[in-house]
């Protein structure tokens, strides 16, 4: 009886410690997001004005959102700046995601299904490239595209895409390897070409990888600052939302007074498309996995 009581006591202590650690980790993760959201509903304009009491604001105001959506922060733009910046970011992100999916799936299919010389060596090389930091390629990419006169949106899409497509191509190969080739052979017997079988069979069954590739490509381009600023930083009419937020936060021009509440409001609004994309992709992955069937 005493042993059982001791065992239950130790179990309760371990459970309490586990919950305490989880609560602390959750609070540590959520606090920055909560802080940004709360700051966006206050009139705190600089970090110097921030205090602990601001974490529980007494008055909520939408002034930062109104000024962000209707304000003209740059004289070179005739319309409110932030909606235009977000539109530029969405265009770049969507184009990068689409091109990344196309290249990654085609490369993954070729590595998995087609017989090519040194295919295993090429797959190993692609795997090793995924460990190369993207930031290490920023300067070479800038010098290359400057010589090609592609320091514009087209150049940005072409610069963003390899970082996602190379990594996703390796994942696509692994995913396609797990798909029995009997599906494609049966489809080609019924009259489909190899490319049609790839589109109708492989792409549907590898939909989780397609969704993951689109997510990675979209997020990489949507959240990028360094490469975008290097390519179009001198032309403020081509700024993306990240460059605009850095400008509002006073990081690009230290002499300008930072509007931290507007910066926080922009961060909240920029997170909405990402959240929506995650929710949609999660449902797509669930449907894809549940729709898989064996060969009959």
C-alpha positions as CSV (number, residue, x, y, z in Angstrom):
1,X,0.0,0.0,0.0
2,X,2.8,2.4,0.9
3,X,4.6,1.5,-2.3
4,X,1.5,2.2,-4.4
5,X,1.1,5.6,-2.6
6,X,4.7,6.4,-3.3
7,X,4.3,5.4,-7.0
8,X,1.2,7.6,-7.4
9,X,3.0,10.5,-5.7
10,X,6.0,10.2,-8.0
11,X,3.7,9.9,-11.0
12,X,1.8,13.0,-10.0
13,X,5.0,15.0,-9.5
14,X,6.3,13.9,-13.0
15,X,3.0,14.8,-14.5
16,X,3.0,18.2,-12.8
17,X,6.6,18.9,-14.0
18,X,5.7,17.9,-17.5
19,X,2.6,20.2,-17.6
20,X,4.7,23.0,-16.1
21,X,7.4,22.7,-18.8
22,X,4.7,22.6,-21.5
23,X,3.0,25.6,-20.2
24,X,6.2,27.6,-20.0
25,X,7.2,26.6,-23.5
26,X,3.7,27.5,-24.8
27,X,3.8,30.9,-23.1
28,X,7.3,31.5,-24.4
29,X,6.2,30.8,-27.9
30,X,2.9,32.6,-27.8
31,X,4.1,35.7,-25.9
32,X,5.8,37.4,-28.9
33,X,2.8,36.9,-31.1
34,X,0.5,38.2,-28.3
35,X,2.8,41.2,-27.8
36,X,2.7,42.1,-31.5
37,X,-1.1,41.8,-31.7
38,X,-1.6,43.9,-28.5
39,X,0.9,46.5,-29.7
40,X,-1.0,46.9,-33.0
41,X,-4.1,48.0,-31.0
42,X,-2.3,50.6,-29.0
43,X,-0.8,54.1,-29.7
44,X,2.8,53.0,-28.7
45,X,4.9,54.3,-31.5
46,X,8.4,53.5,-30.3
47,X,10.1,50.7,-28.4
48,X,11.2,53.2,-25.7
49,X,7.5,53.8,-24.9
50,X,6.8,50.1,-24.3
51,X,6.3,49.0,-20.7
52,X,4.9,45.9,-19.0
53,X,1.5,47.5,-18.5
54,X,1.2,47.7,-22.3
55,X,0.8,43.9,-22.3
56,X,-2.7,44.5,-20.8
57,X,-4.0,47.6,-22.7
58,X,-6.8,49.5,-21.1
59,X,-7.9,51.2,-24.3
60,X,-8.0,49.5,-27.7
61,X,-7.7,51.6,-30.8
62,X,-7.6,50.7,-34.6
63,X,-5.7,53.9,-35.4
64,X,-2.6,51.9,-36.5
65,X,-4.6,49.8,-38.9
66,X,-6.4,52.8,-40.3
67,X,-3.2,54.7,-40.9
68,X,-1.5,51.6,-42.3
69,X,-4.2,50.9,-44.9
70,X,-4.8,54.5,-45.9
71,X,-1.5,56.2,-45.2
72,X,1.0,57.3,-47.9
73,X,4.4,56.8,-46.4
74,X,6.4,57.4,-49.6
75,X,6.1,60.3,-51.9
76,X,6.8,58.2,-55.0
77,X,3.5,56.3,-54.6
78,X,0.2,58.1,-55.3
79,X,-2.0,55.5,-53.5
80,X,-1.8,54.0,-49.9
81,X,1.5,52.1,-49.8
82,X,0.8,49.0,-47.7
83,X,-1.9,47.4,-49.9
84,X,0.4,47.9,-52.9
85,X,3.3,46.3,-51.0
86,X,1.2,43.3,-50.0
87,X,0.0,42.9,-53.6
88,X,3.7,42.8,-54.7
89,X,4.5,40.2,-52.1
90,X,1.6,38.0,-53.0
91,X,2.5,38.2,-56.7
92,X,6.1,37.2,-56.1
93,X,5.1,34.4,-53.6
94,X,2.4,33.0,-55.9
95,X,4.7,32.9,-58.9
96,X,7.5,31.3,-56.9
97,X,5.2,28.7,-55.4
98,X,3.8,27.7,-58.9
99,X,7.2,27.5,-60.5
100,X,8.7,25.6,-57.6
101,X,5.9,23.0,-57.7
102,X,6.4,22.5,-61.5
103,X,10.2,22.2,-61.3
104,X,10.3,20.1,-58.1
105,X,7.7,17.6,-59.3
106,X,9.2,17.2,-62.8
107,X,12.7,16.7,-61.3
108,X,11.4,14.3,-58.6
109,X,9.5,12.2,-61.2
110,X,12.6,12.1,-63.5
111,X,14.8,10.9,-60.7
112,X,12.3,8.3,-59.6
113,X,10.9,6.9,-62.8
114,X,13.3,7.6,-65.7
115,X,16.5,5.8,-66.4
116,X,19.3,8.3,-66.7
117,X,23.1,8.0,-66.3
118,X,24.5,8.8,-62.9
119,X,20.9,9.2,-61.5
120,X,21.9,8.1,-58.0
121,X,24.9,10.5,-58.0
122,X,22.6,13.3,-59.1
123,X,20.1,12.5,-56.4
124,X,22.9,12.5,-53.8
125,X,24.2,15.8,-55.1
126,X,20.7,17.4,-54.8
127,X,20.4,16.0,-51.3
128,X,23.7,17.6,-50.3
129,X,22.7,21.0,-51.9
130,X,19.8,21.2,-49.5
131,X,22.2,21.7,-46.6
132,X,23.6,24.9,-48.2
133,X,22.3,28.0,-46.5
134,X,20.2,30.2,-48.7
135,X,21.9,33.3,-47.4
136,X,25.2,32.0,-48.8
137,X,23.9,32.4,-52.3
138,X,22.6,35.9,-51.9
139,X,25.7,37.7,-53.2
140,X,26.3,35.3,-56.1
141,X,22.7,35.6,-57.2
142,X,22.8,39.4,-57.0
143,X,26.0,39.6,-59.1
144,X,24.6,37.0,-61.6
145,X,21.2,38.7,-62.1
146,X,22.8,42.2,-62.2
147,X,24.9,41.0,-65.2
148,X,21.7,39.6,-66.8
149,X,19.8,42.9,-66.2
150,X,17.2,41.0,-64.2
151,X,17.1,43.0,-60.9
152,X,13.3,43.0,-61.1
153,X,10.4,40.8,-60.1
154,X,11.2,38.2,-62.8
155,X,14.7,37.9,-61.4
156,X,13.4,37.6,-57.9
157,X,11.1,34.7,-58.9
158,X,14.0,33.0,-60.7
159,X,16.3,33.5,-57.6
160,X,13.7,32.3,-55.1
161,X,12.7,29.2,-56.9
162,X,15.9,27.0,-56.8
163,X,16.1,27.3,-53.0
164,X,12.7,25.6,-52.7
165,X,12.7,23.4,-55.8
166,X,16.0,21.7,-55.0
167,X,14.9,20.7,-51.6
168,X,11.4,19.8,-52.7
169,X,12.7,17.7,-55.7
170,X,14.4,15.3,-53.3
171,X,11.2,15.0,-51.2
172,X,9.2,14.5,-54.4
173,X,11.5,11.7,-55.5
174,X,11.0,9.9,-52.1
175,X,7.2,10.4,-52.4
176,X,7.0,9.1,-56.0
177,X,9.2,6.1,-55.1
178,X,6.5,5.1,-52.7
179,X,3.8,5.2,-55.4
180,X,3.5,1.8,-57.3
181,X,4.3,2.3,-61.0
182,X,1.4,-0.1,-61.8
183,X,-1.0,2.9,-61.7
184,X,0.9,4.7,-64.5
185,X,1.3,1.5,-66.5
186,X,-2.4,0.8,-66.3
187,X,-3.2,4.4,-67.3
188,X,-0.8,4.2,-70.3
189,X,-2.4,0.9,-71.4
190,X,-5.7,2.8,-71.4
191,X,-4.3,5.3,-73.8
192,X,-2.7,8.0,-71.7
193,X,0.8,9.3,-72.4
194,X,3.5,9.3,-69.8
195,X,3.0,13.0,-69.2
196,X,-0.8,12.6,-68.9
197,X,-0.3,9.8,-66.4
198,X,2.1,12.0,-64.5
199,X,-0.5,14.8,-64.2
200,X,-3.5,12.6,-63.5
201,X,-2.0,9.9,-61.3
202,X,1.3,10.9,-59.8
203,X,0.5,14.6,-59.1
204,X,-2.8,13.6,-57.3
205,X,-1.2,10.9,-55.2
206,X,1.8,13.1,-54.4
207,X,-0.5,16.0,-53.4
208,X,1.0,16.3,-49.9
209,X,4.4,17.1,-51.5
210,X,2.8,19.5,-53.9
211,X,1.2,21.3,-51.0
212,X,4.4,21.3,-49.0
213,X,6.4,22.6,-52.0
214,X,3.8,25.4,-52.6
215,X,3.9,26.3,-48.9
216,X,7.7,26.5,-48.8
217,X,7.9,28.5,-52.0
218,X,5.2,30.9,-51.0
219,X,6.6,31.5,-47.5
220,X,10.2,31.9,-48.7
221,X,9.3,34.6,-51.2
222,X,6.6,36.2,-49.0
223,X,8.8,36.6,-45.9
224,X,12.1,37.5,-47.7
225,X,13.7,40.9,-47.0
226,X,17.4,40.6,-47.9
227,X,17.2,39.4,-51.5
228,X,14.2,41.6,-52.3
229,X,15.9,44.7,-50.9
230,X,19.1,43.9,-52.8
231,X,17.2,43.5,-56.1
232,X,14.6,46.4,-55.9
233,X,15.6,48.4,-52.8
234,X,16.5,51.5,-54.8
235,X,13.1,51.6,-56.4
236,X,10.5,52.2,-53.7
237,X,7.6,51.8,-56.1
238,X,8.6,48.1,-56.3
239,X,8.9,47.4,-52.6
240,X,7.4,44.3,-51.1
241,X,5.5,44.2,-47.8
242,X,8.7,43.1,-45.8
243,X,10.7,46.0,-47.2
244,X,7.9,48.4,-46.3
245,X,7.6,47.0,-42.8
246,X,11.3,47.4,-42.3
247,X,11.0,51.0,-43.5
248,X,8.1,51.7,-41.1
249,X,10.1,50.1,-38.2
250,X,13.0,52.5,-38.9
251,X,15.4,49.7,-39.9
252,X,16.1,51.0,-43.4
253,X,16.4,54.7,-42.5
254,X,17.5,55.1,-38.9
255,X,17.0,58.8,-39.1
256,X,13.3,58.3,-39.6
257,X,11.1,58.0,-36.5
258,X,9.8,54.4,-36.4
259,X,6.1,53.8,-36.1
260,X,6.2,50.6,-34.0
261,X,2.4,50.3,-33.7
262,X,2.0,50.5,-37.4
263,X,4.8,48.0,-37.9
264,X,3.0,45.6,-35.5
265,X,-0.3,46.1,-37.4
266,X,1.4,45.3,-40.7
267,X,2.9,42.2,-39.2
268,X,-0.5,41.0,-38.1
269,X,-2.1,41.7,-41.5
270,X,0.8,39.9,-43.3
271,X,0.2,36.8,-41.2
272,X,-3.4,36.4,-42.4
273,X,-2.5,35.0,-45.9
274,X,0.0,32.6,-44.3
275,X,-2.6,31.4,-41.8
276,X,-5.2,30.9,-44.5
277,X,-2.7,29.0,-46.7
278,X,-1.8,26.7,-43.8
279,X,-5.4,25.9,-43.2
280,X,-6.2,25.2,-46.8
281,X,-3.0,23.1,-47.2
282,X,-3.8,21.1,-44.1
283,X,-7.2,20.1,-45.5
284,X,-5.6,19.2,-48.9
285,X,-3.1,16.9,-47.2
286,X,-5.7,15.2,-45.1
287,X,-7.9,14.5,-48.2
288,X,-4.8,13.3,-50.2
289,X,-3.7,10.8,-47.6
290,X,-7.3,9.5,-47.0
291,X,-7.8,9.1,-50.8
292,X,-4.8,6.8,-51.3
293,X,-5.9,3.3,-52.2
294,X,-4.1,0.0,-52.9
295,X,-3.8,-1.8,-56.2
296,X,-6.7,-4.1,-56.8
